[in-house]
Amino acid sequence: MRIAVASGKGGTGKTTVAVNLALSIEKKPIYYFDCDVEEPNAHIFLKPEFNNTEPLGIMVPRVDFTRCDYCGMCADACEYSAILVARKKLMIFDELCHGCYACQIVCKPHKDAITMVLRETAKLEEGPAKSDIHLVHAKLNLGEPMPTPVIAQLKKRIPGEGITIIDSPPGNSDSMVEAVIDSDFVILATEPTPFGLHDLKIAVDTLRRMNLPMGIVVNRSDLGDRELWKYSEDENIPILLEIPFDRKIAEAYSKGVPVVEALPQYREKFVQLFESIEEFVNKGME
Amino acid sequence: MKIGVTAAGANIDSLVDERYARAPYLIIVDSDTMEFKAVVNQNANKTSGAGTGASQDLIKEGSDVIIGINVGPKAWDVLKEFEVKVYRAKKGMTVKEAVDAFNRGELEEIHEPSEPPEGHEHHHH
């Protein structure tokens, strides 16, 4: 089972929800995929011992000039003008390449002159963490602008068995879509403020287009206004858990201590959160 | 000689566009006869790769020389690799005026891109 935790707005407690949910699930094996590759931070709370590191990145074209006839089909196929052909010359701009393979696909039946090589843009790290959770994350190298292909590569490592929690990047762009796609359920972490609701609505719209079932977790639920509850009712999206503002939670967070460790009364709430999602997913599969 | 110009409109009396890769039209002018061909710049709305794409299209259309106002760093790399010389039109010139000025030897040749690439700032001495 794959449960993704996303949030339209950043800073609404997405990682807090994902980490505490993972720590409250008794079933094993359990995997935590931190797909927020621009700033992964779940490891601060789950304290893994990394025992494997691998380069991730974008597959970019390299040309065998003994085969190339400068026909230019690869350049015509490239949506990003990352490969150029004119006047018996060919140029490749690695940093423009999105790794879509279109150049190689069109060249293959013609001259088969293109092979794809990895341009490293991120590093994967993984290892055992607290509570028998296996944590996998990746971090983009400095200056690299494209998280989405890295998330796609990271997600290929998700095993077929057990339970996987996916910590999505914030926002509603292609990187979030890549992270949550193929999930059995998506938790939307939000806060009851006008900004929180505004971005939540965009996230809901995105997830509905993907036909993904979803529920809401409200952080700092006693601050802001009540518009979120009205929206939840109007749109028939369940609020699965409300976490009121508590200075003790903020203090624990600032020290890298998960809520369920600092305030054990929350463990039962996260157990219930998991059980309600599990029940929903199993019902849907029947 | 064929001269590629990035233009705000589809004919020879259109203004040279201040933008290079995102100009709406590419106009290729024969500097001897002043006959021209205008093509829609398919790169104008690309999220990335507009500069390399526009340069490639101008080269594919046979441009020996390019006239623009500002040329970005990636577009510049392409033009340099393909050994295409770049000249700067004055703001407010039409395509025809720019080509006439080029023919009279009045346009300044550009020797570096308009904005240095990120992280590779040029230091002027």
Interface residues (C-beta under 8 A of the other chain):
Chain A: G72 A75 C78 E79 Y80 S81 A82 L84 V85 A86 R87 K89 M91 F93 L96 G143
Chain B: N43 K46 S48 G49 A50 G51 T52 G53 S55 Q56 I59 K60 K74 D77 V78 E81 F82 G119
